[in-house]
């Protein structure tokens, strides 16, 4: 189980999810936004007019409306499954301005008495900063993301939630998980051909603008950005669409099944991911 969090969209389109326990040899897509790089091939092609930066919805508090359009998804210098760069078109959608917080998730738990998968199992995966390895830690869950002695701040992104947990929360909130394509389109913030969510410089004006590991990984995190480990949401400037933490801080769940070769075979219009789990290969 991974220390993933979620950001939600409103169900403006019809998306059908199979809420299943994760199988041993398959997974759902997540965006590893703890890595500040989002793809050097990022580009928008013929996108519709963009929302005003930082504009929030009045009808949907803490959400931002993203005008649909076409963009180049993927990167040519990342992991093999992030290639090839290919043009994708998405419809307009609403998306949360920041990750779901511990306070948000607490309201869900209080209203539904839901038990997360980590709570049912009695353990989850925690990154050990001393060994530089992921370890199974008893008592780790959303209430105690780094182990039983840890307590997250209410304004931190909620962690230690599985994909099934994320879908349960989204259903309760009257929203849904974004597709991988929607998430990446929104995360780029309208920038064309930039290396990061904010531009080409890792440290604009000499300062970090996202929460990422500075120093020697995994031996030493200097905390140059002001945080060791997770940061509370919205502590860094938003991207061009008014979305916070689209790079850095935590992983975020998407709706899609994952497949190594999906970028080579997937749809180019409103893609919703592979049809199902097929041991890392796209099911045709």
Secondary structure, DSSP 8 states (H G I E B T S, - for coil): ---EEE-EEE--S----------TT--EEEEETTSSB--TT-EEES------TT---SSSTTEEEE--EEEEES-SSS-GGG-S-EEEEE--EEEESS--BHHHHHHHHHHH----HHHHHTEEEEEETTTTEEEEEET-BTTBTTSTT----TTBB--S--HHHHHHHHHHHTEEE--HHHHHHHHHTT-SS-SBTTBS-TTGGGS--S----EETTTEE--TTS-SS--BTT-S---TTS-S-SSSS-EEEEEEE--TTHHHHS-SBS----SS--TTS---
